[in-house]
Amino acid sequence: MSSALGIINFAGRHIWVEGLQSYRPLGALSFLGRYRMVDFPISNMSNSGIDQIQVYVRRCPRSLVEHLGTGRHYNINSKRGKLNILFSEKGVENNVYNTDITAYIENMRVIERVPRDYVVIAPSYMVYTMNFDTMLENHIESGADISLLYHSVDNAKEAFLNCHVLELNRQKGVLSIEPNHGNAKNRNIFMDTYVMKKDLFIELVEKAKKLSSMYTLSDIINAECCELDIRGVAHKGYFAAITNFESYFNANMSLIDLKTARSLFDPSWPIYTRTNDSSPTQYFDGSSVKQSVVSNGCLIEGTVENSVIGRGCVVKKGAVVRNSVILSGTVIGKDVHVENQVVDKEAHLIHGKELVAPADNPGYIRRGDTL
């Protein structure tokens, strides 16, 4: 798919993962112990043959820039491809300007000079796999102006409340893009994924800028539903939208189940990430690990149950970690009981022996904190 430019969009002002996002952009959030959120859209693009990729970031860019590097670990050859990290700063002035349209306008010259006929745009806050090569081929064959990816769910009353939904006709033509108000359980959740010609994309961005500085790309496309041929494309397989703290916790926990994980991870469709050369995890005599995802470089002396453990974590003797997401470099001290928590990276839980939150309201322990 050398004819497409890949764009990874940052999350808009309606997306916020409490606690975790204070330290890094959403795309840099740790996911399932060893990945970052941005790994999934970039891997989808790389596997689909897209070698010109732009990643947009608005705030706290250090961790994302460090993780992305030159893009070599995503199988992007720097001689013929390129991974660009582009910034949008106007949102700092006032959150009302924190839109993808603002970011595209600020970087329009970079977009225009990429010699590609089409654009594939995907979000940094959704986890799924998709062959964009097939999606582009089907888009071209259909003759549509724009193709939008969606996932049908039956729990839209209590989940995906910060997402948008597609209203479709019987031919899967898009009638509108509306916020999910939670008033129906069966909805077509819009996956913030677009395919269109680059010239049309630029035209829509410029039109949105003239209409309103608050407009997003979905706003302008919604306004054009009556004028353009916009088609919905159904997605199958695992899908998660990380829109708040609860959805982050639930998505991590759901993939502990092997059957669920297999619906996302396919050996023929690898999810690339930045690796390190740490040693395998060491399990000491007396340790117990059940139904968990444990990354490399850990030292496990205690008990781990139904949890996600990031790289380089230490669980001391007598410690119990249950139903929790533990980010990299964390130390769980002797006889400490951690349950229903998200523990940010490099925290040291030493003195507080009972750190237990309700199962329906997980707790958060700050990065680098000592308790």
C-alpha positions, -999 to 999 in steps of 0.1 A, spaced: 0 0 0 26 25 -11 -2 49 -22 -14 57 13 -2 81 40 -8 68 75 -19 93 102 -21 84 139 -43 110 155 -40 121 191 -71 117 214 -94 147 215 -105 168 244 -133 143 252 -107 115 261 -89 115 294 -75 86 314 -73 99 350 -39 98 367 -20 80 339 -24 107 313 -10 134 336 25 120 328 23 111 292 1 113 260 -24 86 257 -5 69 229 24 63 253 3 45 279 15 11 288 -8 -17 277 -7 -53 287 27 -50 303 49 -47 273 31 -26 247 22 11 243 -12 21 229 4 36 198 19 2 189 -14 -11 177 -22 15 150 14 17 138 17 -21 136 -16 -22 116 -2 3 91 32 -13 89 17 -48 83 -5 -32 57 25 -19 37 21 18 48 57 31 52 49 69 55 34 74 89 27 106 108 21 105 146 5 135 162 11 145 198 -1 176 217 14 174 253 40 156 274 58 142 243 90 129 258 79 93 266 62 89 232 92 103 213 115 80 232 94 50 225 89 56 188 125 63 180 133 61 143 105 35 138 129 6 130 112 -17 155 80 -12 136 97 -27 105 98 7 88 129 10 66 142 45 69 156 44 33 122 42 17 98 49 46 95 75 74 79 78 108 73 115 116 63 129 150 43 161 146 32 185 172 2 207 178 6 235 204 -24 257 200 -44 236 224 -21 248 251 -36 283 248 -72 270 253 -86 235 253 -112 246 229 -85 246 202 -75 210 210 -88 194 178 -73 172 151 -81 199 125 -59 224 144 -30 198 143 -35 192 106 -36 229 98 -3 235 117 14 207 98 -3 210 64 29 216 45 43 183 58 11 165 48 10 181 13 45 171 4 41 134 11 37 118 -24 7 96 -16 -28 96 -32 -48 84 -2 -48 88 36 -55 62 63 -63 79 96 -64 58 129 -67 69 165 -41 64 193 -67 55 219 -83 23 204 -70 -12 204 -78 -34 174 -62 -51 144 -72 -42 109 -57 -49 74 -58 -14 59 -45 -27 26 -78 -46 22 -98 -17 35 -82 7 9 -88 -18 -19 -124 -21 -10 -127 16 -7 -114 22 -42 -136 -5 -57 -167 9 -40 -162 43 -55 -170 59 -22 -156 93 -12 -149 82 24 -149 49 42 -153 48 80 -146 18 103 -171 8 129 -176 -20 154 -211 -32 164 -216 -36 202 -245 -46 224 -234 -28 256 -234 9 244 -257 19 273 -229 14 299 -197 15 277 -182 36 249 -199 67 263 -171 90 252 -172 76 216 -193 84 186 -217 61 167 -225 58 131 -261 59 119 -262 37 88 -288 30 61 -294 -5 48 -266 -2 23 -242 8 51 -242 44 39 -233 68 67 -263 91 76 -246 108 105 -219 107 132 -234 113 166 -221 111 202 -231 79 221 -255 91 247 -260 57 262 -297 55 252 -295 22 233 -275 -9 239 -270 -19 202 -248 7 184 -222 9 157 -193 25 175 -172 47 152 -136 37 154 -122 71 144 -107 54 114 -110 70 79 -99 62 44 -101 88 16 -81 106 -11 -55 129 3 -69 158 -18 -103 154 -3 -88 152 32 -70 185 27 -101 201 13 -122 190 43 -96 202 68 -95 236 51 -133 238 50 -135 229 87 -110 256 96 -132 282 79 -164 270 95 -152 268 131 -120 266 151 -138 240 173 -145 216 144 -130 182 144 -126 159 113 -156 139 124 -176 172 127 -169 182 91 -175 148 77 -208 146 96 -218 179 80 -209 165 46 -229 133 49 -256 145 26 -231 158 0 -205 129 -1 -207 92 -6 -196 80 29 -196 42 36 -194 23 68 -170 -7 70 -177 -33 97 -148 -45 119 -146 -80 134 -124 -92 162 -112 -77 195 -119 -40 200 -114 -17 230 -117 21 233 -95 36 260 -115 67 269 -111 69 307 -95 51 336 -122 24 339 -119 14 302 -81 13 305 -83 -11 335 -110 -33 319 -92 -36 286 -60 -48 303 -79 -72 324 -100 -86 295 -68 -97 277 -56 -119 305 -81 -145 292 -63 -165 265 -93 -169 243 -99 -131 242 -62 -124 236 -62 -147 206 -89 -126 190 -64 -97 191 -29 -113 187 -23 -133 155 12 -146 147 7 -136 111 -1 -101 121 25 -91 147 21 -62 171 55 -45 171 69 -26 201 102 -13 214 121 -41 231 149 -43 257 174 -69 265 164 -76 301 166 -112 314 136 -135 316 114 -133 347 126 -153 377 101 -172 398 114 -181 432 106 -211 454 72 -204 471 60 -180 445 25 -185 430 13 -171 397 -22 -178 383 -41 -164 353 -18 -135 348 3 -117 321 39 -113 334 65 -94 314 102 -100 312 128 -89 338 106 -94 369 115 -111 402 85 -129 416 87 -142 452 51 -137 463 16 -144 448 2 -129 416 -34 -137 405 -54 -124 376 -31 -94 371 -9 -77 344 27 -72 355 49 -49 335 87 -52 328 112 -52 356 87 -54 385 96 -70 419 70 -89 440 86 -97 474 80 -127 496 46 -128 512 32 -101 489 -1 -106 471 -11 -89 438 -46 -96 427 -68 -82 400 -44 -54 393 -24 -37 365 12 -31 376 34 -9 354 71 -13 348 97 -9 375 73 -12 404 83 -28 437 57 -46 458 72 -50 492 71 -79 517 36 -89 529 20 -61 509 -15 -69 496 -25 -50 464 -59 -56 449 -80 -39 423 -53 -12 416 -35 4 387 0 10 400 20 35 378 56 28 369 84 28 395 62 31 425 74 14 457 47 -1 479 66 -9 511 49 4 542 12 3 534 3 -34 538 -33 -33 527 -39 -14 494 -73 -28 484 -99 -9 463 -135 -20 455 -137 -43 425 -161 -19 407 -140 11 414 -103 4 409 -77 26 426 -47 44 411 -12 48 427 9 75 412 41 71 392 72 70 414 52 72 446 63 55 478 36 41 501 
